[in-house]
Amino acid sequence: MDGPTPTSADNASYGGTGGRNAGWFGRVPASAPGSAPGHPTPGSAPRSAPGPTPSPAPGRTAPGPAEDTSDAALLRRTLAEIEPIAHTVTGHFYALLFLKHPELRALFPAAMDTQRDRLFAALLTAATHVDDADTLTAYLTRLGRGHRKYGTLPEHYPAVGECLIGALSRYAPRSWGPRTEAAWVGAYTAISQIMIDAAAEDELRAPAWWQAEVVAHEMRTRDVAVVTVRPDQPYPFLAGQYTALETPWWPRVWRHYSFASAPRSDGLLSFHVKAVPAGWVSNALVHRARPGHVIRLGAPTGSMTVDHSTDNGLLCLGGGTGIAPIKALVEDVAQHGRRRSVQVFYGARHDHDLYDIDTMLRLQQSHPWLSVRPVVDDGLEGQLCGQLPDAVCEYGPWHSYDAYLSGPPGMIRRGVDTLLGIGIPTHRIRHDSIEELVGARN
């Protein structure tokens, strides 16, 4: 089942440098500006020179800060306690689930890998946002809709909640108690209801998945293929979005891939797939799939889409097969007929990894507002060389551009840091889901 999916609205968590990583909590803020010892907070009265600290009167204890006993604080204390042993807790959760409710085993893939662990991580992530209704609802609504493709039903949720409480109570003895258990029961009840409602609403307007026949399979390199499919019914999506794919060779194993074109009049969908070591879905799509085979598609998702209400230019960084959604964005701008500047930086390790450069250069010839610059790690003289994010700094300024990043997780993280460093604000930086990209490569 799916796990946390940070999209463009959440990408600040990958670009910041002023906090320390706190795992499921995101980032812990540093001390507030001006609160360091010896420096008055702006607007406060000046402090006199430090003198000896008075001792408490005999027989009295200096009062400490009041302990936060809110439900949110109790949940976070549990998470802090289990974080060092998260893998063990996850394993125990699934052992309980399959022992007490063996009928649920069919909802999970044969090999219990990253895709399985996402469910547990998703529940814990949601629990940290119980006091932020808007964030929680938006996150869980997407999660509830996405879980339809696994066959999740409303009656499955109580079993998951029971085993979640069982695993946490065993491995968080210091923070556990009646109040903490009540807080977790309340949080899980709210979480599950939002997901159930979202799935029920989505069922009224869309199938849980689409069947799609492979109609073309083109090898671009020895490990990269362009796979084109025809869905069995209309499939609405936006350029820049992505979806989950399942092959007939690995049932219940889903991986995420971006659409490689804007919506087409013939209804066909294309994906750029790179076979990676131990990648079940990617290897099946590259080396086994052929015209006539049928795969399954989940619902489209993602917010790396073009805002057509603005005249801002598009600054696009595409690394490896990450060029696929960038190409879709270029086509989307062209279809809307507005001459907005689009600057594409297409990165790869070697020249031969620029498998789609001819397509991008043809688009450049057709659209004078488009500029395509290949960037190669070990390029020849006259080429842009080095890391893709660094190459962007040689051009600009970019203050009137919206930025789009697609590629390996490391490239996206470095790219976000670079773009923030040159002054592009967070709300104008969009990128693929880093968590789902990691899952696609495992």
Secondary structure as the mmCIF struct_conf table of DSSP 4:
data_model
#
loop_
_struct_conf.conf_type_id
_struct_conf.id
_struct_conf.beg_label_comp_id
_struct_conf.beg_label_asym_id
_struct_conf.beg_label_seq_id
_struct_conf.end_label_comp_id
_struct_conf.end_label_asym_id
_struct_conf.end_label_seq_id
HELX_RH_3T_P HELX_RH_3T_P1 SER A 8 ASP A 10
TURN_TY1_P TURN_TY1_P1 ASN A 11 ASN A 11
HELX_RH_AL_P HELX_RH_AL_P1 ALA A 12 GLY A 15
BEND BEND1 GLY A 18 GLY A 18
STRN STRN1 GLY A 19 ASN A 21
HELX_RH_3T_P HELX_RH_3T_P2 GLY A 23 PHE A 25
STRN STRN2 ARG A 27 PRO A 29
HELX_LH_PP_P HELX_LH_PP_P1 SER A 31 ALA A 32
TURN_TY1_P TURN_TY1_P2 PRO A 33 GLY A 34
BEND BEND2 ALA A 36 ALA A 36
TURN_TY1_P TURN_TY1_P3 PRO A 37 GLY A 38
BEND BEND3 HIS A 39 HIS A 39
HELX_LH_PP_P HELX_LH_PP_P2 PRO A 40 THR A 41
TURN_TY1_P TURN_TY1_P4 PRO A 42 GLY A 43
BEND BEND4 SER A 44 SER A 44
HELX_LH_PP_P HELX_LH_PP_P3 ALA A 45 PRO A 50
HELX_LH_PP_P HELX_LH_PP_P4 PRO A 52 ALA A 57
TURN_TY1_P TURN_TY1_P5 PRO A 58 GLY A 59
HELX_LH_PP_P HELX_LH_PP_P5 PRO A 65 GLU A 67
BEND BEND5 SER A 70 SER A 70
HELX_RH_AL_P HELX_RH_AL_P2 ASP A 71 ILE A 82
HELX_RH_3T_P HELX_RH_3T_P3 GLU A 83 ILE A 85
HELX_RH_AL_P HELX_RH_AL_P3 ALA A 86 LYS A 100
HELX_RH_3T_P HELX_RH_3T_P4 PRO A 102 LEU A 107
BEND BEND6 PHE A 108 PHE A 108
BEND BEND7 ALA A 110 ALA A 111
HELX_RH_AL_P HELX_RH_AL_P4 THR A 114 ALA A 127
TURN_TY1_P TURN_TY1_P6 THR A 128 ASP A 131
HELX_RH_AL_P HELX_RH_AL_P5 ALA A 133 GLY A 146
HELX_RH_3T_P HELX_RH_3T_P5 HIS A 147 TYR A 150
TURN_TY1_P TURN_TY1_P7 GLY A 151 GLY A 151
HELX_RH_3T_P HELX_RH_3T_P6 PRO A 154 HIS A 156
HELX_RH_AL_P HELX_RH_AL_P6 TYR A 157 TYR A 171
TURN_TY1_P TURN_TY1_P8 PRO A 173 SER A 175
BEND BEND8 GLY A 177 GLY A 177
HELX_RH_AL_P HELX_RH_AL_P7 PRO A 178 GLU A 203
TURN_TY1_P TURN_TY1_P9 LEU A 204 ARG A 205
BEND BEND9 ALA A 206 ALA A 206
BEND BEND10 ALA A 208 ALA A 208
STRN STRN3 TRP A 210 MET A 219
BEND BEND11 ARG A 220 ASP A 223
STRN STRN4 VAL A 224 PRO A 231
BEND BEND12 ASP A 232 GLN A 233
TURN_TY1_P TURN_TY1_P10 ALA A 239 GLY A 240
STRN STRN5 TYR A 242 GLU A 246
TURN_TY1_P TURN_TY1_P11 PRO A 248 TRP A 249
BEND BEND13 TRP A 250 TRP A 250
TURN_TY1_P TURN_TY1_P12 PRO A 251 ARG A 252
STRN STRN6 TRP A 254 SER A 258
BEND BEND14 ALA A 260 ALA A 262
TURN_TY1_P TURN_TY1_P13 SER A 265 ASP A 266
STRN STRN7 LEU A 269 LYS A 274
TURN_TY1_P TURN_TY1_P14 PRO A 277 ALA A 278
HELX_RH_AL_P HELX_RH_AL_P8 TRP A 280 HIS A 287
TURN_TY1_P TURN_TY1_P15 ARG A 288 ARG A 288
TURN_TY1_P TURN_TY1_P16 PRO A 291 GLY A 292
STRN STRN8 VAL A 294 LEU A 297
STRN STRN9 THR A 301 THR A 301
TURN_TY1_P TURN_TY1_P17 HIS A 308 SER A 309
STRN STRN10 GLY A 313 GLY A 319
HELX_RH_3T_P HELX_RH_3T_P7 GLY A 320 GLY A 322
HELX_RH_AL_P HELX_RH_AL_P9 ILE A 323 HIS A 336
TURN_TY1_P TURN_TY1_P18 GLY A 337 GLY A 337
STRN STRN11 VAL A 342 ALA A 348
BEND BEND15 ARG A 349 HIS A 350
HELX_RH_3T_P HELX_RH_3T_P8 ASP A 351 ASP A 353
TURN_TY1_P TURN_TY1_P19 TYR A 355 ASP A 356
HELX_RH_AL_P HELX_RH_AL_P10 ILE A 357 SER A 366
TURN_TY1_P TURN_TY1_P20 PRO A 368 TRP A 369
STRN STRN12 LEU A 370 VAL A 376
TURN_TY1_P TURN_TY1_P21 ASP A 377 ASP A 378
HELX_LH_PP_P HELX_LH_PP_P6 GLY A 379 LEU A 380
TURN_TY1_P TURN_TY1_P22 GLU A 381 GLY A 382
BEND BEND16 GLN A 383 GLN A 383
STRN STRN13 LEU A 384 CYS A 385
BEND BEND17 GLY A 386 GLY A 386
HELX_RH_AL_P HELX_RH_AL_P11 LEU A 388 VAL A 392
TURN_TY1_P TURN_TY1_P23 CYS A 393 GLU A 394
BEND BEND18 TYR A 395 TYR A 395
TURN_TY1_P TURN_TY1_P24 HIS A 399 SER A 400
STRN STRN14 TYR A 401 SER A 406
BEND BEND19 GLY A 407 GLY A 407
HELX_RH_AL_P HELX_RH_AL_P12 PRO A 409 GLY A 421
TURN_TY1_P TURN_TY1_P25 ILE A 422 GLY A 423
HELX_RH_3T_P HELX_RH_3T_P9 THR A 426 ARG A 428
STRN STRN15 ILE A 429 HIS A 431
HELX_RH_AL_P HELX_RH_AL_P13 ILE A 434 ALA A 440
TURN_TY1_P TURN_TY1_P26 ARG A 441 ARG A 441
#
